[in-house]
Amino acid sequence: MSLQLVSAVTLFVGDMARSCDFYQKMGFGLKFGGPQTKFTSLWAGQSFLNLALHEAPETGWGRAIFHVEDVDRFYDRCRQQGLEAAFEPRDAPWGERYFHIRDPDGHELSFAHPLGD
C-alpha cells in the first residue's frame, strides 16, 4: 500500500462568508456548503479544501501547498481579484516556482509549479 495524494486540507475559519469569497476569488470551486454554513468543501483540482467555522481559529499553524499550472498567471489572477501575496513568484533552489499568500484567518498558502515542467 502506498499513499497517492492528499484528499483534503481543512482550515478553521472565523467568518465563513469572508473565507468563501476569498477562496472563490482564487478559483476554488464550491462543492458543498457555502457562505452561510458551518462547513464548506471547495474543489482544488482532484483534492478538496475544507473550511470549518470555528469561533476562535488559531493562526500561523503551518502551510498548505497547492500546485498550479502556471504560477505567474495564477499570481496575476490573485492580484486582479485584489488579493495580496507575501512576495512575487520566485524560483526556489528545491526546483519549484512559487509564492505565498495568507487567507483572511492568517493561514499561509503556497502556490507552486515544478521548474522545467
C-alpha positions as CSV (number, residue, x, y, z in Angstrom):
1,M,0.0,0.0,0.0
2,S,1.3,3.5,-0.9
3,L,-0.1,6.9,-0.3
4,Q,-1.3,8.5,-3.6
5,L,-2.5,12.1,-2.8
6,V,-3.8,14.4,-0.1
7,S,-7.6,14.2,-0.3
8,A,-8.3,17.4,1.6
9,V,-6.9,20.0,3.8
10,T,-9.2,21.5,6.4
11,L,-8.8,25.1,7.7
12,F,-10.6,26.6,10.7
13,V,-12.0,30.0,9.8
14,G,-13.7,32.8,11.8
15,D,-16.0,34.1,9.1
16,M,-17.3,31.6,6.6
17,A,-18.7,34.2,4.1
18,R,-15.4,36.1,4.1
19,S,-13.4,32.9,3.6
20,C,-15.7,31.5,0.8
21,D,-15.3,34.8,-1.0
22,F,-11.5,34.8,-0.7
23,Y,-11.1,31.2,-2.0
24,Q,-13.6,31.6,-4.8
25,K,-11.8,34.7,-6.0
26,M,-8.7,32.4,-6.4
27,G,-10.8,30.0,-8.5
28,F,-11.6,27.2,-5.9
29,G,-15.0,25.7,-6.9
30,L,-17.8,25.3,-4.4
31,K,-18.6,21.6,-3.8
32,F,-20.6,21.7,-0.6
33,G,-21.8,24.2,1.9
34,G,-21.2,27.9,1.3
35,P,-21.2,31.4,3.0
36,Q,-24.0,30.7,5.5
37,T,-22.9,27.2,6.6
38,K,-20.5,25.9,9.3
39,F,-18.7,23.6,6.9
40,T,-17.7,24.2,3.3
41,S,-15.8,22.0,0.8
42,L,-14.1,23.5,-2.2
43,W,-12.6,21.8,-5.3
44,A,-8.8,22.1,-5.5
45,G,-8.1,20.0,-8.7
46,Q,-8.6,16.4,-7.7
47,S,-8.5,17.3,-4.0
48,F,-10.5,19.4,-1.6
49,L,-10.0,22.4,0.6
50,N,-12.4,22.3,3.5
51,L,-13.4,25.3,5.7
52,A,-14.8,24.7,9.2
53,L,-16.3,27.6,11.1
54,H,-14.6,28.0,14.5
55,E,-15.2,30.8,17.0
56,A,-11.5,31.5,17.6
57,P,-9.4,30.0,14.9
58,E,-5.7,29.7,15.6
59,T,-3.3,31.4,13.1
60,G,0.1,30.5,11.8
61,W,-0.4,26.8,12.0
62,G,1.7,26.0,9.0
63,R,1.3,26.0,5.3
64,A,-0.8,24.2,2.7
65,I,0.9,23.9,-0.8
66,F,-1.1,23.7,-4.0
67,H,0.4,23.0,-7.4
68,V,-1.0,25.2,-10.2
69,E,-0.4,25.0,-13.9
70,D,1.2,28.5,-14.3
71,V,2.4,30.2,-11.1
72,D,2.8,33.6,-12.7
73,R,-0.6,33.6,-14.3
74,F,-2.2,32.4,-11.0
75,Y,-0.4,35.2,-9.1
76,D,-1.7,37.7,-11.7
77,R,-5.2,36.4,-11.2
78,C,-5.0,36.8,-7.4
79,R,-3.7,40.4,-7.8
80,Q,-6.6,41.2,-10.2
81,Q,-9.0,39.9,-7.6
82,G,-7.5,42.4,-5.0
83,L,-5.6,39.7,-3.1
84,E,-2.1,40.5,-1.8
85,A,0.7,37.9,-1.9
86,A,3.7,38.0,0.5
87,F,6.0,38.2,-2.5
88,E,6.1,37.9,-6.2
89,P,6.6,34.5,-7.8
90,R,10.2,33.3,-7.5
91,D,12.3,30.2,-8.3
92,A,13.3,28.1,-5.4
93,P,16.5,26.1,-5.0
94,W,14.4,22.9,-4.5
95,G,13.1,23.2,-8.0
96,E,9.8,25.0,-7.9
97,R,8.5,28.4,-8.8
98,Y,6.2,29.6,-6.0
99,F,4.6,32.4,-4.0
100,H,2.8,32.6,-0.7
101,I,-0.4,34.3,0.3
102,R,-2.3,34.4,3.6
103,D,-6.0,33.9,3.8
104,P,-8.3,36.1,6.0
105,D,-7.6,33.9,9.1
106,G,-3.8,34.0,8.7
107,H,-3.3,30.5,7.1
108,E,-0.3,30.6,4.9
109,L,-0.9,29.1,1.4
110,S,1.8,28.4,-1.1
111,F,1.1,28.1,-4.9
112,A,3.8,26.3,-6.8
113,H,4.8,24.5,-10.0
114,P,7.9,22.4,-10.6
115,L,10.6,24.1,-12.7
116,G,11.2,22.5,-16.0
117,D,7.6,21.3,-16.5
